[in-house]
Amino acid sequence: MTETPLSPQDALVAIMIAVSASDEAIRTAELVQIANIVENLPVFATYEQDHLQSMGALILDLLQQEDGLDQLFARVRRYLPQRLWETAYALACDVAAADGRITEQEARMLEEIRDELEIDRLHAAAIERGARARYQRV
């Protein structure tokens, strides 16, 4: 089967969906967060929001495969410019924090993303702290 190329924006969406799906419970708050990110961030200025649904199906199908996570990371590294790897991690943190709690599975997925995208530990801590601050509740 031929691999469908991803746009850089598709790769960012793939990372966000993977974090949301990591605990096998894609929550509404996470889906709303993904949609808001795609609608509002400059990196998605030329991205069609309608494309989210097909990307979601593609990534969920990929994650069902035995080596799906490895395939996902290989594709993200191939199609996402390295200068956007920290962006991908930041978006992943925002999606994980969107529902007010980060599950153990989400934390493990964030660790995998951090390792796969070679995010410096200090930079990762700053990104994580920013997400935690943005999603605090009163």
Contact map, one row per residue, 1 for C-alpha under 8 A:
111000000000000000000000000000000000000000000000000000000000000000000000000000000000000000000000000000000000000000000000000000000000000000
111100000000000000000000000000000000000000000000000000000000000000000000000000000000000000000000000000000000000000000000000000000000000000
111110000000000000000000000000000000000000000000000000000000000000000000000000000000000000000000000000000000000000000000000000000000000000
011111000000000000000000000000000000000000000000000000000000000000000000000000000000000000000000000000000000000000000000000000000000000000
001111100000000000000000000000000000000000000000000000000000000000000000000000100000000000000000000000000000000000000000000000000000000000
000111111110000000000000000000000000000000000000000000000000000000000000001000100000000000000000000000000000000000000000000000000000000000
000011111110000000000000000000000000000000000000000000000000000000000000000000110000000000000000000000000000000000000000000000000000000000
000001111111000000000000000000000000000000000000000000000000000000000000000000111000000000000000000000000000000000000000000000000000000000
000001111111100000000000000000000000000000110010000000000000000000000000000000010000000000000000000000000000000000000000000000000000000000
000001111111110000000000000000000000000000000000000000100000000000000000000000000000000000000000000000000000000000000000000000000000000000
000001111111111000000000000000000000000000000000000000000000000000000000001100110000000000000000000000000000000000000000000000000000000000
000000011111111100000000000000000000000000000000000000000000000000000000000100010000000100100000000000000000000000000000000000000000000000
000000001111111110000000000000000100000000000000000100100000000000000000000000000000000000000000000000000000000000000000000000000000000000
000000000111111111000000000000000000000000000000000000110010000000000001000100000000000000000000000000000000000000000000000000000000000000
000000000011111111100000000000000000000000000000000000000000000000000000000100000000000100010000000000000000000000000000000000000000000000
000000000001111111110000000000000100000000000000000000000000000000000000000000000000000100110010000000000000000000000000000000000000000000
000000000000111111111000000000000100000000000000000000010011000000000000000000000000000000000000000000000000000000000000000000000000000000
000000000000011111111100000000000000000000000000000000000011001000000000000000000000000000000000000000000000100000000000000000000000000000
000000000000001111111110000000000000000000000000000000000000000000000000000000000000000000010011000000000100110000000000000000000000000000
000000000000000111111111111001100000000000000000000000000000000000000000000000000000000000000011000000000100000000000000000000000000000000
000000000000000011111111110000000000000000000000000000000001000000000000000000000000000000000000000000000000000000000000000000000000000000
000000000000000001111111100000000000000000000000000000000000000000000000000000000000000000000000000000001100100000000000000000000000000000
000000000000000000111111110000000000000000000000000000000000000000000000000000000000000000000000000000111100000000000000000000000000000000
000000000000000000011111110000000000000000000000000000000000000000000000000000000000000000000000000000000000000000000000000000000000000000
000000000000000000011111111000000000000000000000000000000000000000000000000000000000000000000000000000000000000000000000000000000000000000
000000000000000000011011111101100000000000000000000000000000000000000000000000000000000000000000000000000000000000000000000000000000000000
000000000000000000010000111111100000000000000000000000000000000000000000000000000000000000000000001000000000000000000000000000000000000000
000000000000000000000000011111110000000000000000000000000000000000000000000000000000000000000000000000000000000000000000000000000000000000
000000000000000000000000001111111000000000000000000000000000000000000000000000000000000000000000011000000000000000000000000000000000000000
000000000000000000010000011111111100000000000000000000000000000000000000000000000000000000000011011000000000000000000000000000000000000000
000000000000000000010000011111111110000000000000000000000000000000000000000000000000000000000000000000000000000000000000000000000000000000
000000000000000000000000000111111111000000000000000000000000000000000000000000000000000000000000000000000000000000000000000000000000000000
000000000000000000000000000011111111100000000000000000000000000000000000000000000000000000000110010000000000000000000000000000000000000000
000000000000100110000000000001111111110000000000000000000000000000000000000000000000000000000010000000000000000000000000000000000000000000
000000000000000000000000000000111111111000000000100100000000000000000000000000000000000000000000000000000000000000000000000000000000000000
000000000000000000000000000000011111111100000000000000000000000000000000000000000000000000000000000000000000000000000000000000000000000000
000000000000000000000000000000001111111110000000000000000000000000000000000000000000000000100000000000000000000000000000000000000000000000
000000000000000000000000000000000111111110011010100000000000000000000000000000000000000000000000000000000000000000000000000000000000000000
000000000000000000000000000000000011111110011000100000000000000000000000000000000000000000000000000000000000000000000000000000000000000000
000000000000000000000000000000000001111111011000000000000000000000000000000000000000000000000000000000000000000000000000000000000000000000
000000000000000000000000000000000000111111111000000000000000000000000000000000000000000000000000000000000000000000000000000000000000000000
000000000000000000000000000000000000000111111000000000000000000000000000000000000000000000000000000000000000000000000000000000000000000000
000000001000000000000000000000000000000011111100000000000000000000000000000000000000000000000000000000000000000000000000000000000000000000
000000001000000000000000000000000000011111111110000000000000000000000000000000000000000000000000000000000000000000000000000000000000000000
000000000000000000000000000000000000011111111110000000000000000000000000000000000000000000000000000000000000000000000000000000000000000000
000000000000000000000000000000000000000000111111000000000000000000000000000000000000000000000000000000000000000000000000000000000000000000
000000001000000000000000000000000000010000011111101000000000000000000000000000000000000000000000000000000000000000000000000000000000000000
000000000000000000000000000000000000000000000111111100000000000000000000000000000000000000000000000000000000000000000000000000000000000000
000000000000000000000000000000000010011000000011111100000000000000000000000000000000000000000000000000000000000000000000000000000000000000
000000000000000000000000000000000000000000000001111111000000000000000000000000000000000000000000000000000000000000000000000000000000000000
000000000000000000000000000000000000000000000011111111100000000000000000000000000000000000000000000000000000000000000000000000000000000000
000000000000100000000000000000000010000000000001111111110000000000000000000000000000000000000000000000000000000000000000000000000000000000
000000000000000000000000000000000000000000000000011111111000000000000000000000000000000000000000000000000000000000000000000000000000000000
000000000000000000000000000000000000000000000000011111111100000000000000000000000000000000000000000000000000000000000000000000000000000000
000000000100110000000000000000000000000000000000001111111110000000000000000000000000000000000000000000000000000000000000000000000000000000
000000000000010010000000000000000000000000000000000111111111000000000000000000000000000000000000000000000000000000000000000000000000000000
000000000000000000000000000000000000000000000000000011111111100000000000000000000000000000000000000000000000000000000000000000000000000000
000000000000000000000000000000000000000000000000000001111111110000000000000000000000000000000000000000000000000000000000000000000000000000
000000000000010011000000000000000000000000000000000000111111111000000001000000000000000000000000000000000000000000000000000000000000000000
000000000000000011001000000000000000000000000000000000011111111100000000000000000000000000000000000000000000000000000000000000000000000000
000000000000000000000000000000000000000000000000000000001111111110000000000000000000000000000000000000000000000000000000000000000000000000
000000000000000000000000000000000000000000000000000000000111111110011011000000000000000000000000000000000000000000000000000000000000000000
000000000000000001000000000000000000000000000000000000000011111111111001000000000000000000000000000000000000000000000000000000000000000000
000000000000000000000000000000000000000000000000000000000001111111010000000000000000000000000000000000000000000000000000000000000000000000
000000000000000000000000000000000000000000000000000000000000111111110000000000000000000000000000000000000000000000000000000000000000000000
000000000000000000000000000000000000000000000000000000000000001111110000000000000000000000000000000000000000000000000000000000000000000000
000000000000000000000000000000000000000000000000000000000000001011111110000000000000000000000000000000000000000000000000000000000000000000
000000000000000000000000000000000000000000000000000000000000011111111111000000000000000000000000000000000000000000000000000000000000000000
000000000000000000000000000000000000000000000000000000000000011000111111100000000000000000000000000000000000000000000000000000000000000000
000000000000000000000000000000000000000000000000000000000000000000111111110000000000000000000000000000000000000000000000000000000000000000
000000000000000000000000000000000000000000000000000000000000010000111111111000000000000000000000000000000000000000000000000000000000000000
000000000000010000000000000000000000000000000000000000000010011000011111111100000000000000000000000000000000000000000000000000000000000000
000000000000000000000000000000000000000000000000000000000000000000001111111110000000000000000000000000000000000010010000000000000000000000
000000000000000000000000000000000000000000000000000000000000000000000111111111000000000000000000000000000000000000000000000000000000000000
000001000010000000000000000000000000000000000000000000000000000000000011111111100000000000000000000000000000000000000000000000000000000000
000000000011011000000000000000000000000000000000000000000000000000000001111111110000000000000000000000000000000000000000000000000000000000
000000000000000000000000000000000000000000000000000000000000000000000000111111111100000000000000000000000000000000001000000000000000000000
000000000000000000000000000000000000000000000000000000000000000000000000011111111000000000000000000000000000000000000000000000000000000000
000011110010000000000000000000000000000000000000000000000000000000000000001111111000000000000000000000000000000000000000000000000000000000
000000111011000000000000000000000000000000000000000000000000000000000000000111111101100000000000000000000000000000000000000000000000000000
000000010000000000000000000000000000000000000000000000000000000000000000000011111111100000000000000000000000000000000000000000000000000000
000000000000000000000000000000000000000000000000000000000000000000000000000010011111100000000000000000000000000000000000000000000000000000
000000000000000000000000000000000000000000000000000000000000000000000000000000001111110000000000000000000000000000000000000000000000000000
000000000000000000000000000000000000000000000000000000000000000000000000000000011111111100000000000000000000000000000000000000000000000000
000000000000000000000000000000000000000000000000000000000000000000000000000000011111111110000000000000000000000000001010000000000000000000
000000000000000000000000000000000000000000000000000000000000000000000000000000000011111111000000000000000000000000001010000000000000000000
000000000000000000000000000000000000000000000000000000000000000000000000000000000001111111100000000000000000000000000000000000000000000000
000000000001001100000000000000000000000000000000000000000000000000000000000000000001111111110000000000000000000000000000000000000000000000
000000000000000000000000000000000000000000000000000000000000000000000000000000000000111111111000000000000000010011000010000100100000000000
000000000000000000000000000000000000000000000000000000000000000000000000000000000000011111111100000000000000000000000000000000110010000000
000000000001000100000000000000000000100000000000000000000000000000000000000000000000001111111110000000000000000000000000000000000000000000
000000000000001100100000000000000000000000000000000000000000000000000000000000000000000111111111000000000000010000000000000000000000000000
000000000000000000000000000000000000000000000000000000000000000000000000000000000000000011111111100000000000010000000000000000110010000000
000000000000000000000000000000001000000000000000000000000000000000000000000000000000000001111111110000000000000000000000000000000010001000
000000000000000100110000000001001100000000000000000000000000000000000000000000000000000000111111111000000000000000000000000000000000000000
000000000000000000110000000001000000000000000000000000000000000000000000000000000000000000011111111011000100000000000000000000000000000000
000000000000000000000000000000000000000000000000000000000000000000000000000000000000000000001111111111000000000000000000000000000011001000
000000000000000000000000000011001000000000000000000000000000000000000000000000000000000000000111111110000000000000000000000000000000001000
000000000000000000000000001011000000000000000000000000000000000000000000000000000000000000000011111111000000000000000000000000000000000000
000000000000000000000000000000000000000000000000000000000000000000000000000000000000000000000000111111000000000000000000000000000000001110
000000000000000000000000000000000000000000000000000000000000000000000000000000000000000000000001111111100000000000000000000000000000000000
000000000000000000000000000000000000000000000000000000000000000000000000000000000000000000000001101111110110000000000000000000000000000000
000000000000000000000010000000000000000000000000000000000000000000000000000000000000000000000000000011111110000000000000000000000000000000
000000000000000000000010000000000000000000000000000000000000000000000000000000000000000000000000000001111111000000000000000000000000000000
000000000000000000000110000000000000000000000000000000000000000000000000000000000000000000000000000000111111100000000000000000000000000000
000000000000000000110110000000000000000000000000000000000000000000000000000000000000000000000001000001111111110000000000000000000000000000
000000000000000000000000000000000000000000000000000000000000000000000000000000000000000000000000000001111111111000000000000000000000000000
000000000000000000000000000000000000000000000000000000000000000000000000000000000000000000000000000000011111111100000000000000000000000000
000000000000000001100100000000000000000000000000000000000000000000000000000000000000000000000000000000001111111110000000000000000000000000
000000000000000000100000000000000000000000000000000000000000000000000000000000000000000010011000000000000111111111000000000000000000000000
000000000000000000000000000000000000000000000000000000000000000000000000000000000000000000000000000000000011111111100000000000000000000000
000000000000000000000000000000000000000000000000000000000000000000000000000000000000000000000000000000000001111111110000000000000000000000
000000000000000000000000000000000000000000000000000000000000000000000000100000000000000010000000000000000000111111111000000000000000000000
000000000000000000000000000000000000000000000000000000000000000000000000000000000000000010000000000000000000011111111111000100000000000000
000000000000000000000000000000000000000000000000000000000000000000000000000000000000000000000000000000000000001111111110000000000000000000
000000000000000000000000000000000000000000000000000000000000000000000000100000000000000000000000000000000000000111111110000000000000000000
000000000000000000000000000000000000000000000000000000000000000000000000000010000000110000000000000000000000000011111110000000000000000000
000000000000000000000000000000000000000000000000000000000000000000000000000000000000000000000000000000000000000001111111000000000000000000
000000000000000000000000000000000000000000000000000000000000000000000000000000000000110010000000000000000000000001111111101100000000000000
000000000000000000000000000000000000000000000000000000000000000000000000000000000000000000000000000000000000000001000111111100000000000000
000000000000000000000000000000000000000000000000000000000000000000000000000000000000000000000000000000000000000000000011111110000000000000
000000000000000000000000000000000000000000000000000000000000000000000000000000000000000000000000000000000000000000000001111111000000000000
000000000000000000000000000000000000000000000000000000000000000000000000000000000000000000000000000000000000000000000011111111100000000000
000000000000000000000000000000000000000000000000000000000000000000000000000000000000000010000000000000000000000001000011111111110000000000
000000000000000000000000000000000000000000000000000000000000000000000000000000000000000000000000000000000000000000000000111111111000000000
000000000000000000000000000000000000000000000000000000000000000000000000000000000000000000000000000000000000000000000000011111111100000000
000000000000000000000000000000000000000000000000000000000000000000000000000000000000000011001000000000000000000000000000001111111110000000
000000000000000000000000000000000000000000000000000000000000000000000000000000000000000001001000000000000000000000000000000111111111000000
000000000000000000000000000000000000000000000000000000000000000000000000000000000000000000000000000000000000000000000000000011111111100000
000000000000000000000000000000000000000000000000000000000000000000000000000000000000000000000000000000000000000000000000000001111111110000
000000000000000000000000000000000000000000000000000000000000000000000000000000000000000001001100100000000000000000000000000000111111111000
000000000000000000000000000000000000000000000000000000000000000000000000000000000000000000000000100000000000000000000000000000011111111100
000000000000000000000000000000000000000000000000000000000000000000000000000000000000000000000000000000000000000000000000000000001111111100
000000000000000000000000000000000000000000000000000000000000000000000000000000000000000000000000000000000000000000000000000000000111111100
000000000000000000000000000000000000000000000000000000000000000000000000000000000000000000000100110100000000000000000000000000000011111110
000000000000000000000000000000000000000000000000000000000000000000000000000000000000000000000000000100000000000000000000000000000001111111
000000000000000000000000000000000000000000000000000000000000000000000000000000000000000000000000000100000000000000000000000000000000001111
000000000000000000000000000000000000000000000000000000000000000000000000000000000000000000000000000000000000000000000000000000000000000111
